[in-house]
């Protein structure tokens, strides 16, 4: 597992307006080192159950990550 630090930014849609709420706290999440290898195995219909990849679908929580230089106003 690879520790990755981040600052939480939550987007909220209210009608046609989008608002953002950013936390000042720095948080850490552990990301599986081999998730990409598992993803590639899943595309080839191979067993990926021993990897850190958890599969495709909508029943998971998602974290989108980008660097601060990618923020736009």
Residue, then its C-alpha position, 0 to 999 in steps of 0.5 A: x500500500x502506498x500512503x497518499x496525502x490529500x486535502x478534501x474538496x467536496x463539490x455540491x450541485x444545487x440546481x444549476x450551480x456548483x459550490x465547493x467546500x475545501x477542508x484545511x485538514x490534510x488526510x491520508x489514504x492508502x492506495x494499492x500499489x498493484x491496482x493497475x495490474x489488476x485492472x489490466x487483468x480484468x480487461x483481459x478477463x483474467x483473475x485479478x482477485x489477489x490484486x488491489x483492484x476492486x473491479x468496475x461498477x457503481x457500488x463503490x465510493x470514489x475519490x478523484x485526485x488531481x494536483x492543486x495546479x489543476x483547480x479552475x475557477 
